[in-house]
Amino acid sequence: MSENAISVRNLYRYFGPLKAVNGLSFDIPHGSVCGFVGANGAGKTTTMRILASLDYPTMGSAEICGYSVVAQPHEVRRLIGWMPDHFGNYDYMTVAEYLDFYARALGFKGKERRLRVQEVMEFTDLVPLAERYSNKLSKGNTQRLGLGRALLQDPQILIMDEPAAGLDPKARVELKSLIRVLASEGKTIFISSHILSELGEMCDSLLFINGGRIVHHGDAESLKRGTDQGGGYLYDVQVAGDPEELSAWCLLQPGVEFTESRKYGGRLMIEGETVESAAELLRKMVKDGLRVTEFHREERNLEDAFIDMLGRLERGEMLGANQPIAKSSKEKSRFNPQESQL
């Protein structure tokens, strides 16, 4: 078995003058869950389609368990389950018939096919919907059907493009639960989503992409804890009385930035914070007449981290894929770039 489940080296994909993927290199270890994050048009779906052997790279290489997605697509397809953001279903075909059709296409026969379809329907809780038409399902049930189709051949690797898009809170919780079960079974999962808080809970690592280039690859905690890239710490401060008084007070304080207004106060960024400086800042607030009811340091959420990265890119403070990629402790580098012009 290859060292990594997914290995990408110097991957490019051009559509005319558009560089949809612009030199990606990364590894996903076996048995890990990696979240793929980026704004619309950042290159996520194109990258995933290449990994699923549904598109060709312009240059570079991509491997699934050591098999090239270009030179060995049949081996790759036996190892992966592909769940696109949109997939087709058919008029007058029930849920059970839909899964049976794809099981037949995958080569399952007779009793083995019936058992496999039943197992997948039970896992995805589709048994009560077996006789429902597949094109008449709710969004949540449609996504469960798509997951069921991807699981039919019991793949080692799941590639999931925005599986939670458009789901209501209950359906998102159910989908997240299914993904956790799959991860506990040792499957490798590469999943994109705009719901970053949920990715942080599910994933061992997060891969941030912008303009077809990697801007971060590491665990969620390294993004949330500690300072922002400018060296500041975030504090949630609540006061009795008019919250605008807190905002006005911050304008007069060096090294303090009022970053977000909240119902009973606001969020502050404190530069170069230490325990002593935070205590001194709180003492000064009280001395200056602010009636502070709550004062605590908080982690950045992943949305803040992502927006911060995009802002720094726009200001030219980051070099995207040209800067070193932060890796999670579970990953080992295998950097040996090879390009293949198609």
C-alpha positions as CSV (number, residue, x, y, z in Angstrom):
1,M,0.0,0.0,0.0
2,S,1.2,3.5,-0.8
3,E,2.2,5.8,2.0
4,N,-0.7,8.2,1.4
5,A,-4.3,7.7,0.3
6,I,-4.1,10.9,-1.9
7,S,-1.0,12.4,-3.3
8,V,-1.0,15.5,-5.5
9,R,2.1,17.1,-7.0
10,N,2.4,20.4,-9.0
11,L,-1.2,20.0,-10.3
12,Y,-2.4,22.5,-12.9
13,R,-5.7,22.7,-14.8
14,Y,-6.2,25.5,-17.3
15,F,-9.5,26.4,-19.1
16,G,-8.1,28.7,-21.8
17,P,-6.6,31.7,-19.9
18,L,-8.3,30.6,-16.6
19,K,-6.0,28.8,-14.2
20,A,-8.6,26.9,-12.2
21,V,-5.9,24.8,-10.4
22,N,-2.5,26.5,-10.2
23,G,0.2,24.3,-8.8
24,L,-1.3,22.3,-6.0
25,S,0.8,19.8,-4.0
26,F,-0.5,18.0,-0.9
27,D,-0.8,14.6,0.7
28,I,-3.7,13.0,2.6
29,P,-2.7,10.1,4.8
30,H,-4.7,6.8,5.0
31,G,-7.6,6.9,7.5
32,S,-7.8,10.7,7.9
33,V,-10.5,13.2,7.2
34,C,-9.4,16.3,5.3
35,G,-11.6,19.4,4.8
36,F,-11.2,21.2,1.5
37,V,-12.0,24.9,1.9
38,G,-12.2,27.8,-0.6
39,A,-14.5,30.5,-2.0
40,N,-16.6,29.8,-5.0
41,G,-14.4,29.5,-8.0
42,A,-11.3,28.7,-6.0
43,G,-10.7,25.4,-7.8
44,K,-12.1,22.9,-5.3
45,T,-14.5,21.1,-7.6
46,T,-12.0,20.9,-10.5
47,T,-9.4,19.4,-8.1
48,M,-11.9,16.8,-6.9
49,R,-13.0,15.9,-10.4
50,I,-9.4,15.3,-11.3
51,L,-9.0,13.1,-8.3
52,A,-12.1,11.2,-9.3
53,S,-10.6,10.6,-12.7
54,L,-13.4,12.7,-14.4
55,D,-11.1,15.4,-15.7
56,Y,-7.5,15.6,-16.9
57,P,-4.9,17.9,-15.4
58,T,-3.0,20.2,-17.8
59,M,0.2,19.4,-15.9
60,G,1.3,17.6,-12.8
61,S,0.3,14.3,-11.1
62,A,-2.4,13.0,-8.8
63,E,-2.4,9.6,-7.3
64,I,-5.0,7.5,-5.3
65,C,-3.2,4.9,-3.2
66,G,-0.3,5.1,-5.6
67,Y,-2.4,4.8,-8.8
68,S,-2.2,7.6,-11.3
69,V,-5.6,9.1,-12.0
70,V,-4.5,9.7,-15.6
71,A,-2.7,6.5,-16.4
72,Q,-4.6,4.1,-14.2
73,P,-8.2,5.4,-14.0
74,H,-9.8,2.0,-13.7
75,E,-7.8,1.1,-10.6
76,V,-8.6,4.5,-9.1
77,R,-12.3,4.1,-9.6
78,R,-12.3,0.8,-7.8
79,L,-10.9,2.5,-4.7
80,I,-13.0,5.7,-4.5
81,G,-16.5,6.7,-3.8
82,W,-17.4,10.0,-5.6
83,M,-20.2,12.2,-4.3
84,P,-20.6,15.3,-6.4
85,D,-22.4,18.4,-5.4
86,H,-25.1,17.6,-8.0
87,F,-25.9,14.3,-9.5
88,G,-28.6,12.9,-11.7
89,N,-31.6,10.7,-10.8
90,Y,-34.4,9.4,-13.0
91,D,-38.1,9.7,-13.4
92,Y,-40.2,6.8,-12.1
93,M,-37.2,5.1,-10.5
94,T,-37.5,4.3,-6.8
95,V,-34.7,4.7,-4.2
96,A,-34.3,0.9,-4.1
97,E,-34.2,0.6,-7.9
98,Y,-31.8,3.5,-8.2
99,L,-29.2,1.8,-5.9
100,D,-29.8,-1.6,-7.5
101,F,-29.1,0.0,-10.9
102,Y,-25.7,1.3,-9.8
103,A,-24.9,-1.9,-7.9
104,R,-25.4,-3.8,-11.2
105,A,-23.2,-1.2,-13.0
106,L,-20.5,-1.9,-10.4
107,G,-20.6,-5.6,-11.2
108,F,-22.6,-6.9,-8.2
109,K,-24.8,-9.9,-9.0
110,G,-27.6,-11.9,-7.5
111,K,-27.7,-12.3,-3.7
112,E,-24.5,-10.4,-3.2
113,R,-26.1,-7.4,-5.0
114,R,-29.3,-7.5,-3.0
115,L,-27.4,-7.8,0.3
116,R,-25.1,-4.9,-0.6
117,V,-28.0,-2.6,-1.5
118,Q,-29.8,-3.5,1.7
119,E,-26.7,-2.8,3.8
120,V,-26.2,0.6,2.2
121,M,-29.9,1.5,2.6
122,E,-29.8,0.6,6.3
123,F,-26.6,2.6,6.9
124,T,-28.0,5.7,5.2
125,D,-31.5,5.2,6.7
126,L,-33.1,4.9,3.3
127,V,-35.1,1.8,4.0
128,P,-38.3,3.7,4.9
129,L,-37.9,5.5,1.5
130,A,-37.3,2.4,-0.6
131,E,-40.4,2.8,-2.7
132,R,-40.2,6.6,-3.0
133,Y,-39.3,8.0,-6.4
134,S,-35.6,9.1,-6.4
135,N,-36.4,12.4,-8.1
136,K,-39.1,13.4,-5.5
137,L,-36.9,13.3,-2.4
138,S,-36.1,16.3,-0.1
139,K,-32.7,17.8,-0.3
140,G,-31.5,15.9,2.8
141,N,-32.8,12.5,1.6
142,T,-31.3,13.2,-1.9
143,Q,-27.9,13.7,-0.3
144,R,-28.3,10.5,1.7
145,L,-29.1,8.7,-1.6
146,G,-26.0,10.2,-3.2
147,L,-23.9,9.0,-0.2
148,G,-25.5,5.6,-0.6
149,R,-24.5,5.4,-4.2
150,A,-20.9,6.4,-3.4
151,L,-20.7,3.7,-0.7
152,L,-22.0,0.8,-2.8
153,Q,-18.6,-0.7,-3.6
154,D,-17.3,-0.1,0.0
155,P,-14.6,2.4,-1.2
156,Q,-11.4,3.0,0.7
157,I,-11.6,6.8,-0.1
158,L,-14.6,9.1,-0.2
159,I,-14.4,12.3,-2.2
160,M,-17.4,14.5,-1.3
161,D,-18.0,17.8,-2.9
162,E,-20.3,20.1,-0.8
163,P,-22.4,17.3,0.6
164,A,-24.0,19.6,3.2
165,A,-25.0,22.4,0.8
166,G,-28.6,23.3,1.1
167,L,-29.3,21.0,4.0
168,D,-31.4,22.1,7.0
169,P,-29.8,21.8,10.5
170,K,-31.3,18.4,11.2
171,A,-30.1,16.9,7.9
172,R,-26.6,18.4,8.5
173,V,-26.4,16.7,11.9
174,E,-27.4,13.4,10.4
175,L,-24.9,13.7,7.6
176,K,-22.1,14.7,10.0
177,S,-22.9,11.6,12.1
178,L,-22.7,9.3,9.1
179,I,-19.3,10.8,8.1
180,R,-18.0,10.3,11.7
181,V,-19.0,6.6,11.5
182,L,-17.2,6.2,8.2
183,A,-14.1,7.9,9.6
184,S,-14.2,5.5,12.6
185,E,-14.2,2.6,10.1
186,G,-10.8,3.8,8.8
187,K,-12.0,5.3,5.5
188,T,-10.1,8.3,4.1
189,I,-12.5,11.2,3.5
190,F,-11.7,14.3,1.4
191,I,-14.7,16.7,1.8
192,S,-15.4,20.2,0.7
193,S,-17.9,22.5,2.5
194,H,-18.8,26.1,3.1
195,I,-19.8,25.2,6.7
196,L,-16.4,25.6,8.2
197,S,-17.4,25.1,11.9
198,E,-18.7,21.6,11.0
199,L,-15.5,20.8,9.1
200,G,-13.5,21.8,12.1
201,E,-15.4,19.3,14.2
202,M,-15.1,16.4,11.7
203,C,-11.7,16.8,10.1
204,D,-8.1,15.9,11.1
205,S,-6.8,18.6,8.8
206,L,-8.0,21.5,6.7
207,L,-6.7,22.5,3.3
208,F,-7.5,26.1,2.3
209,I,-7.3,27.0,-1.4
210,N,-7.6,30.4,-3.1
211,G,-7.2,31.1,-6.8
212,G,-6.2,27.5,-7.4
213,R,-3.3,27.6,-4.9
214,I,-2.9,26.3,-1.3
215,V,-2.8,29.0,1.4
216,H,-2.9,26.6,4.4
217,H,-2.8,22.9,5.2
218,G,-3.0,22.0,8.9
219,D,-5.3,21.2,11.7
220,A,-8.2,23.3,12.8
221,E,-6.9,24.1,16.2
222,S,-3.7,25.7,14.9
223,L,-6.0,28.2,13.1
224,K,-8.4,28.9,16.0
225,R,-6.1,29.2,19.0
226,G,-3.5,31.8,19.8
227,T,-2.9,35.0,17.8
228,D,-4.1,36.2,14.4
229,Q,-1.4,36.7,11.8
230,G,-0.8,40.2,13.1
231,G,0.0,39.1,16.6
232,G,-3.2,40.0,18.3
233,Y,-5.6,38.1,20.6
234,L,-9.4,38.3,20.4
235,Y,-11.5,39.1,23.5
236,D,-15.2,39.1,24.0
237,V,-16.2,42.1,26.3
238,Q,-19.7,42.7,27.5
239,V,-20.8,45.8,29.4
240,A,-23.9,47.1,31.2
241,G,-25.3,50.2,29.4
242,D,-24.7,51.4,25.9
243,P,-22.3,49.1,23.9
244,E,-21.2,52.1,21.8
245,E,-19.3,53.4,24.9
246,L,-17.0,50.4,24.5
247,S,-16.4,51.1,20.8
248,A,-15.7,54.8,21.5
249,W,-13.3,53.8,24.4
250,C,-11.3,51.4,22.1
251,L,-10.7,54.2,19.6
252,L,-8.6,56.0,22.2
253,Q,-6.5,53.0,23.2
254,P,-3.2,52.1,21.5
255,G,-2.9,48.5,20.5
256,V,-6.7,47.8,20.8
257,E,-9.0,47.4,17.8
258,F,-12.8,47.1,18.1
259,T,-13.5,44.4,15.5
260,E,-17.2,43.5,15.9
261,S,-20.2,45.0,17.6
262,R,-22.4,42.6,19.7
263,K,-25.6,43.0,21.5
264,Y,-24.1,43.7,24.9
265,G,-20.6,44.8,23.9
266,G,-18.1,43.8,21.3
267,R,-15.1,41.9,20.2
268,L,-11.7,43.3,20.6
269,M,-8.3,42.6,19.1
270,I,-5.5,43.2,21.6
271,E,-2.0,43.4,20.2
272,G,0.8,41.5,21.9
273,E,-1.4,40.4,24.7
274,T,0.0,38.8,27.9
275,V,-1.9,37.9,31.1
276,E,-0.6,41.0,32.7
277,S,-1.5,43.3,29.9
278,A,-5.0,41.9,29.7
279,A,-5.5,42.4,33.4
280,E,-4.2,46.0,33.1
281,L,-6.6,46.6,30.1
282,L,-9.5,45.4,32.2
283,R,-8.5,47.6,35.1
284,K,-8.3,50.6,32.8
285,M,-11.8,49.9,31.4
286,V,-13.3,49.9,34.9
287,K,-11.3,52.9,36.0
288,D,-12.5,54.8,32.9
289,G,-16.1,54.1,33.9
290,L,-17.0,51.1,31.7
291,R,-19.3,48.7,33.6
292,V,-17.7,45.4,32.4
293,T,-19.9,42.4,33.0
294,E,-17.8,39.9,31.1
295,F,-14.2,39.8,29.8
296,H,-12.7,36.7,28.3
297,R,-10.3,35.6,25.6
298,E,-11.8,33.6,22.7
299,E,-10.6,31.5,19.9
300,R,-11.0,32.6,16.3
301,N,-13.6,30.7,14.5
302,L,-12.7,29.1,11.2
303,E,-14.7,31.6,9.2
304,D,-12.6,34.4,10.8
305,A,-9.4,32.5,9.9
306,F,-10.5,32.0,6.3
307,I,-11.5,35.7,5.9
308,D,-8.3,36.8,7.5
309,M,-6.3,34.7,5.0
310,L,-8.2,36.1,2.0
311,G,-7.6,39.6,3.3
312,R,-3.9,39.0,3.7
313,L,-3.7,37.6,0.2
314,E,-5.4,40.7,-1.2
315,R,-2.9,42.9,0.7
316,G,0.0,40.8,-0.7
317,E,1.1,39.5,2.7
318,M,0.9,35.8,1.6
319,L,2.4,34.1,-1.4
320,G,-0.2,31.3,-1.6
321,A,1.4,28.0,-2.8
322,N,4.9,29.5,-2.8
323,Q,5.1,29.7,1.0
324,P,5.7,26.7,3.2
325,I,2.6,24.6,3.9
326,A,1.8,24.0,7.5
327,K,1.1,20.3,8.0
328,S,-0.7,18.5,10.7
329,S,1.1,16.1,13.0
330,K,-0.5,13.1,11.3
331,E,1.0,13.9,7.9
332,K,4.4,13.0,6.5
333,S,5.8,14.8,3.5
334,R,6.7,12.9,0.4
335,F,7.7,15.8,-1.8
336,N,9.2,14.6,-5.1
337,P,7.6,16.8,-7.8
338,Q,7.0,15.2,-11.1
339,E,5.1,16.9,-13.9
340,S,3.4,15.1,-16.8
341,Q,2.4,17.3,-19.8
342,L,-0.8,15.8,-21.3
